């Protein structure tokens, strides 16, 4: 296969993925605002993806798929595998799945350990917190529980800032502006559990 054919196939796949995202959203009667709330991605960025102006990374596709409560492979291939309904999922140490969060600070690391549960109501991460705040505060539907595992960070929520250390916990509505950054000698690590009612299928 020559380079021209490879480029053509790639463009066709990108177009098909954009159409599937739009079709999935419209099939649920969701607005772009609702999809933005479910994924943590901006409305403008999602619009660019649906219109073919931006090509989503695999991490972004994963976030969109999680927002829909489906598997990323369904957006890539168009196939919808029979949903898993396991009552119990075990993710071993070292098998966490890194997630790209496009609105977070560039060097933040999100390790997911709830990705194996397809009909879940919660997402959970170990977040290695950047030393910089994200470009703009995060806002999305649902609630969050954040438990500081190690280090010290500055947490901003709805106009106020808090210094939190290992052992401190926060539970909050995530539809208000919030963001955090590490301020201690080493990067903070935080267990974050995010509950979004739109994950119900």
VOGU-3710 file (C-alpha; in Angstrom, 3 decimals, decimal comma):
1> xxxxxxxxxx> 0,000/0,000/0,000  1,512/3,351/-1,044  1,602/6,526/1,034  -1,287/8,094/-0,880  -3,532/5,128/-0,130  -2,485/5,099/3,527  -3,323/8,803/3,795  -6,671/8,259/2,095  -7,582/5,373/4,424  -6,578/7,430/7,445
11> xxxxxxxxxx> -8,749/10,350/6,359  -11,703/8,046/5,742  -11,327/6,534/9,228  -11,126/9,984/10,849  -14,273/11,068/8,982  -16,100/7,884/10,025  -15,135/8,365/13,683  -16,379/11,977/13,618  -19,692/10,817/12,139  -20,076/8,081/14,763
21> xxxxxxxxxx> -19,504/10,540/17,601  -22,095/12,924/16,206  -24,561/10,083/15,522  -24,135/8,700/19,057  -24,688/12,134/20,586  -27,752/12,935/18,462  -29,141/9,442/19,049  -29,197/10,222/22,772  -30,698/13,697/22,156  -27,628/15,232/23,784
31> xxxxxxxxxx> -26,419/18,755/23,087  -22,713/19,495/22,739  -22,928/21,054/26,213  -24,150/17,747/27,641  -21,361/15,802/25,938  -18,835/18,336/27,219  -20,144/17,853/30,767  -19,958/14,062/30,466  -16,409/14,007/29,072  -14,656/17,002/30,635
41> xxxxxxxxxx> -13,772/18,207/27,117  -14,730/21,656/25,887  -17,796/22,225/23,735  -15,677/23,964/21,078  -13,172/21,115/20,891  -15,946/18,524/20,568  -17,551/20,575/17,811  -14,227/20,663/15,940  -13,926/16,875/16,263  -17,449/16,283/14,955
51> xxxxxxxxxx> -16,831/18,661/12,027  -13,546/16,989/11,133  -11,445/20,045/11,978  -9,584/18,236/14,783  -8,370/14,648/14,924  -8,902/13,176/18,427  -6,116/11,239/20,086  -6,820/7,753/21,401  -6,956/9,239/24,888  -9,574/11,752/23,774
61> xxxxxxxxxx> -11,601/9,004/22,088  -11,461/7,052/25,336  -12,831/10,038/27,265  -15,642/10,510/24,751  -16,469/6,799/24,848  -16,471/6,812/28,669  -18,774/9,833/28,540  -21,195/7,790/26,454  -20,738/4,766/28,726  -19,354/2,677/25,862
71> xxxxxxxxxx> -16,040/1,245/24,662  -13,647/3,325/22,530  -13,394/0,474/19,999  -17,032/1,082/19,093  -16,207/4,626/17,956  -13,225/3,372/15,949  -14,788/0,342/14,251  -18,489/1,124/14,379  -19,147/-2,242/16,020  -20,983/-2,349/19,317
81> xxxxxxxxxx> -19,859/-5,348/21,369  -22,318/-6,913/23,762  -21,989/-4,883/26,971  -20,167/-6,567/29,790  -22,150/-6,915/32,985  -19,562/-8,298/35,384  -20,419/-7,830/39,040  -16,742/-7,776/39,993  -13,642/-6,475/38,185  -10,075/-6,715/39,442
91> xxxxxxxxxx> -7,304/-4,535/38,023  -3,865/-5,603/39,210  -1,109/-3,180/40,194  0,739/-2,145/37,066  -2,316/-2,650/34,854  -3,832/0,784/35,348  -4,747/2,525/32,107  -3,303/5,998/31,429  -5,946/8,482/30,294  -5,234/11,690/28,382
101> xxxxxxxxxx> -7,149/14,596/29,892  -6,908/17,384/27,313  -8,114/20,130/29,683  -5,667/19,265/32,471  -2,159/20,666/32,871  0,104/19,058/30,213  2,250/17,037/32,631  -0,589/15,732/34,803  -0,936/11,929/34,768  -4,316/10,192/35,094
111> xxxxxxxxxx> -4,142/6,432/35,787  -7,565/4,791/35,507  -8,395/1,582/37,357  -12,135/1,430/36,705  -11,936/1,071/32,909  -12,728/-2,682/32,943  -16,232/-2,103/34,333  -18,278/-1,143/31,287  -21,619/-0,494/33,046  -20,043/1,535/35,838
121> xxxxxxxxxx> -21,512/4,629/37,472  -18,088/5,891/38,647  -14,647/6,557/37,185  -11,592/6,390/39,419  -8,051/7,620/38,913  -4,725/8,051/40,641  -3,757/11,549/39,543  -0,160/12,719/39,635  -0,683/16,450/40,021  1,247/18,943/37,892
131> xxxxxxxxxx> 3,069/21,891/39,451  0,984/24,168/37,229  -2,739/24,818/37,285  -4,616/23,649/34,196  -5,219/26,348/31,534  -8,726/26,972/32,849  -10,771/25,572/35,766  -12,621/22,297/35,197  -16,423/22,112/35,245  -18,512/19,027/34,543
141> xxxxxxxxxx> -21,601/17,206/35,751  -21,492/14,904/38,760  -19,620/14,755/42,057  -16,040/13,929/43,054  -14,228/12,459/46,013  -10,536/13,386/46,153  -8,212/11,778/48,730  -4,594/12,967/48,906  -2,284/9,941/48,950  1,015/11,795/49,148
151> xxxxxxxxxx> 2,501/15,250/48,779  0,953/18,681/49,165  -1,238/20,529/46,689  -3,149/23,763/46,352  -6,789/23,099/45,510  -8,982/25,806/44,004  -12,765/25,449/44,226  -15,335/28,051/43,239  -13,277/31,099/44,179  -11,474/29,715/47,252
161> xxxxxxxxxx> -8,148/27,930/47,637  -7,195/25,202/50,105  -3,822/23,660/50,980  -4,285/19,890/51,257  -1,836/17,205/52,349  -1,627/13,413/52,572  -4,673/12,092/54,433  -6,906/15,038/53,565  -10,110/14,332/51,629  -12,544/16,497/49,680
171> xxxxxxxxxx> -16,033/15,678/48,417  -17,650/18,237/46,122  -20,078/18,964/43,311  -17,942/19,154/40,184  -20,201/21,591/38,319  -18,305/24,465/39,973  -14,851/25,689/38,791  -12,067/23,588/40,296  -8,399/22,778/39,689  -5,273/21,821/41,615
181> xxxxxxxxxx> -1,473/21,963/41,492  1,409/20,434/43,456  3,268/22,845/45,734  5,467/20,554/47,847  8,980/19,219/47,186  7,517/16,265/45,254  4,492/15,882/43,032  1,270/15,151/44,887  -0,739/12,014/44,141  -4,494/12,043/44,614
191> xxxxxxxxxx> -7,104/9,298/44,440  -10,071/10,766/42,547  -13,459/9,044/42,284  -15,853/10,722/39,883  -19,548/9,865/39,790  -21,613/10,898/36,773  -25,266/9,817/36,499  -25,008/9,939/32,711  -22,897/6,772/32,801  -26,083/4,816/33,502
201> x> -27,183/2,731/30,516
//
